[in-house]
C-alpha cells in the first residue's frame, strides 16, 4: 500500500513487478580492507539482472534511497544502495568527494563478480549521490549502460567558490547536515529548529574556519578543508574534478535540474560539453531548486531512462535533448541544444540617474558606495540548500540600503523572454584592492515589488588598483518579464550570509577576523561601460 501511495504521489507508471525481495547489509570489501554496507532490491525469484548502483553518504535506510530503490525494483530492475565510506556503518573515514572514485570502481568490480548480476551496471541519484556517479562513470571499463543525474555535477569546486567567493550559506548548511545526520531525531525527517538557529548564527562567526564548532559543537572535516583550500588554483580539489574525463565517456546520460539549483551552472556545462562531444544526453530544467520538486521529476526520469537502457522499454524515451520550463510564462519548451539558438546575447547598460538602457551606456560617469564587512550587505533568496529561504524573494528592503546601487529600466512595452547564460561586465575601482562585486537582476512588478531573478559574484584579483573590468557570471535562467514590469539591477560589495564577506584585508578566508571598509566606484560611461549581457529569446 505504501508503495502504491508513493507511486501515486510521484505520478509514476504502474508497477510491473510488485513482489520484490530485499537483502540488507551486504558486505562489500574494498582493496584496503574496509567494508562498505549495501542493500539489494530486486524482483522476487528473478535470475541474473543488471544492477542500478546508488552510492550515498546520507544512509541507505533513508526514505529517498529506499523509495527510489523500491520504485525501480517494482518495475523489473535490480538496485544496490550502498553507504559511502565512513557513514552509517560502512568502515573507514568519510572524506567528502575524495574517496568516491576508488570506492566506486571497487564496488563495480565486486558487483560484476556476483552471480545475481549479469555484468551490466547503471547508476542513479541526486546531489552527492549524483557526484558518486561522475566519480565512477568516466573511468569504468566496460562502461555503464546508463546514468541518471539529478541536481549534480562532475565537479563541485565552482559551486563551492562561485566567482572565487566562499559560498558560506550552502557550505555551512551542508557541513552541519553531514556532521549531525547520524544522530538526528527521527532520522532527520523532521526539522530541528534549535540546530537551524545555531547554524544561522554561526554564519556570522569568525574566523570562518571554526564556524563548524559554532554551528554544531564539533569539527566537520569537510568545512575546514573547504575553508582552507578556497584559493584560486588550489590543487586540493583537482582529483575530485571529473569534468575533463566526463566528455570522453560514452554512457548515455539523462539529467534533471532546476533554475534555482545551486549546481545548475556546472550541470549545464557538463551537458553542453557532452553534446558538443557527440554523446547521448538529455536534460530537463524545471522551476525547482535543490528540493522535492526536482526529486519528483528525477524519479520519473529515472524510470523512463533506465527502463529504456536496461529493459528495452523505449515507449517514454522520445524527448528533445533540452526541455525547459519558462518561468512566469507557465509553459514548457523543447530545444535541440543549450543555450537555444533563438537566444541572442544582448547588452543592457547601466546608465546615469540609476537607469538602464539597451542603446548604450549614455553620458553618465560613475556612482559610489561603501561596503563595511562589519555590517555586511545582506542577501535574500537565490539558489540555496535551505528551501525556506531559497528562490524568489522580495528585495525592496535590501535595495533601500546605502551600500547597494540600484538601476531600474522603463516599463516593458511587451513580454521579454530570457533563456540562456547571463553575465555582467562592471567597471569598478576600490580603495583597498580587496573586494567582491555582487550583481543581481530583479523583476519589478506593477506594485513595485522587486523579486530576484538571477545573480552572481566575483572576487577581484587581490591588490587590484585603478579601474578594473570585472566579468561576473550570473546563474543561467529561463524567465519571462511580463509587459509593464521593469528590469532592475543591483550592484553591491557582497551578499551575506549567502557568501562569506570580504574582510577587505586580504587575509585568508578561513582565518580572517579583522575588517576594513571598502569604498567602491562603479563606472558606466562610454569609455568604461558597465552592462548585463542577457539571453534575449526571439528578439526584443
C-alpha positions, 0 to 999 in steps of 0.5 A, a space after each residue: 500500500 505504501 508503495 502504491 501511495 508513493 507511486 501515486 504521489 510521484 505520478 509514476 507508471 504502474 508497477 510491473 513487478 510488485 513482489 520484490 525481495 530485499 537483502 540488507 547489509 551486504 558486505 562489500 570489501 574494498 582493496 584496503 580492507 574496509 567494508 562498505 554496507 549495501 542493500 539489494 532490491 530486486 524482483 522476487 525469484 528473478 535470475 541474473 539482472 543488471 544492477 542500478 548502483 546508488 552510492 550515498 553518504 546520507 544512509 541507505 535506510 533513508 526514505 529517498 534511497 529506499 523509495 527510489 530503490 523500491 520504485 525501480 525494483 517494482 518495475 523489473 530492475 535490480 538496485 544496490 544502495 550502498 553507504 559511502 565510506 565512513 557513514 552509517 556503518 560502512 568502515 573507514 573515514 568519510 572524506 567528502 568527494 575524495 574517496 568516491 572514485 576508488 570506492 566506486 570502481 571497487 564496488 563495480 568490480 565486486 558487483 560484476 563478480 556476483 552471480 545475481 548480476 549479469 555484468 551490466 551496471 547503471 547508476 542513479 541519484 541526486 546531489 552527492 549521490 549524483 557526484 558518486 556517479 561522475 566519480 565512477 562513470 568516466 573511468 569504468 571499463 566496460 562502461 555503464 549502460 546508463 546514468 541518471 543525474 539529478 541536481 549534480 555535477 562532475 565537479 563541485 569546486 565552482 559551486 563551492 567558490 562561485 566567482 572565487 567567493 566562499 559560498 558560506 550559506 550552502 557550505 555551512 548548511 551542508 557541513 552541519 547536515 553531514 556532521 549531525 545526520 547520524 544522530 538526528 531525531 527521527 532520522 532527520 525527517 523532521 526539522 530541528 529548529 534549535 540546530 537551524 538557529 545555531 547554524 544561522 548564527 554561526 554564519 556570522 562567526 569568525 574566523 570562518 574556519 571554526 564556524 563548524 564548532 559554532 554551528 554544531 559543537 564539533 569539527 566537520 572535516 569537510 568545512 575546514 578543508 573547504 575553508 582552507 583550500 578556497 584559493 584560486 588554483 588550489 590543487 586540493 580539489 583537482 582529483 575530485 574534478 571529473 569534468 575533463 574525463 566526463 566528455 570522453 565517456 560514452 554512457 548515455 546520460 539523462 539529467 534533471 535540474 532546476 533554475 534555482 539549483 545551486 549546481 545548475 551552472 556546472 550541470 549545464 556545462 557538463 551537458 553542453 560539453 557532452 553534446 558538443 562531444 557527440 554523446 547521448 544526453 538529455 536534460 530537463 530544467 524545471 522551476 525547482 531548486 535543490 528540493 522535492 520538486 526536482 526529486 519528483 521529476 528525477 524519479 520519473 526520469 529515472 524510470 523512463 531512462 533506465 527502463 529504456 537502457 536496461 529493459 528495452 522499454 523505449 515507449 517514454 524515451 522520445 524527448 528533445 535533448 533540452 526541455 525547459 520550463 519558462 518561468 512566469 510564462 507557465 509553459 514548457 519548451 523543447 530545444 535541440 541544444 543549450 543555450 537555444 539558438 533563438 537566444 541572442 546575447 544582448 547588452 543592457 547598460 547601466 546608465 546615469 540617474 540609476 537607469 538602464 538602457 539597451 542603446 548604450 551606456 549614455 553620458 553618465 560617469 560613475 556612482 559610489 558606495 561603501 561596503 563595511 564587512 562589519 555590517 555586511 550587505 545582506 542577501 535574500 533568496 537565490 539558489 540555496 540548500 535551505 528551501 525556506 529561504 531559497 528562490 524568489 524573494 522580495 528585495 525592496 528592503 535590501 535595495 533601500 540600503 546605502 551600500 547597494 546601487 540600484 538601476 531600474 529600466 522603463 516599463 516593458 512595452 511587451 513580454 521579454 523572454 530570457 533563456 540562456 547564460 547571463 553575465 555582467 561586465 562592471 567597471 569598478 575601482 576600490 580603495 583597498 584592492 580587496 573586494 567582491 562585486 555582487 550583481 543581481 537582476 530583479 523583476 519589478 512588478 506593477 506594485 513595485 515589488 522587486 523579486 530576484 531573478 538571477 545573480 552572481 559574484 566575483 572576487 577581484 584579483 587581490 591588490 587590484 588598483 585603478 579601474 578594473 573590468 570585472 566579468 561576473 557570471 550570473 546563474 543561467 535562467 529561463 524567465 519571462 518579464 511580463 509587459 509593464 514590469 521593469 528590469 532592475 539591477 543591483 550592484 553591491 560589495 557582497 551578499 551575506 550570509 549567502 557568501 562569506 564577506 570580504 574582510 577587505 584585508 586580504 587575509 585568508 578566508 578561513 582565518 580572517 577576523 579583522 575588517 576594513 571598509 571598502 569604498 567602491 566606484 562603479 563606472 558606466 560611461 562610454 569609455 568604461 561601460 558597465 552592462 548585463 549581457 542577457 539571453 534575449 529569446 526571439 528578439 526584443 
